[in-house]
Amino acid sequence: MSETNGQAVVLDLALKYRPKLLRDVVGQSVAVKGLLRHLKDDTLPHTILLHGPKGTGKTTTARILAAKLKSSASRGDFREI
């Protein structure tokens, strides 16, 4: 963007290079494997808690998971709150 604000530039880079698929998330192999297994088996728990220090991929993982769930919403069992 045309802003010279350093924070705006960092945000743009973070959005540009954010992974779009669970398999592209780096450093969270255990969490990704578990989520992929739940998605494959269609056995998602009622609540998923993502925790950890800043910069570990919590928001990225949540965004990818939400996109996957929204694409399966045609079954009628997903409602955004």
Sequence and secondary structure as in RCSB ss.txt:
>XXXX:A:sequence
MSETNGQAVVLDLALKYRPKLLRDVVGQSVAVKGLLRHLKDDTLPHTILLHGPKGTGKTTTARILAAKLKSSASR
GDFREI
>XXXX:A:secstr
     HHHHHHHHHHHH  SSGGG  S HHHHHHHHHHHHHT   S      STTSSHHHHHHHHHHHHHHTGGG
S     
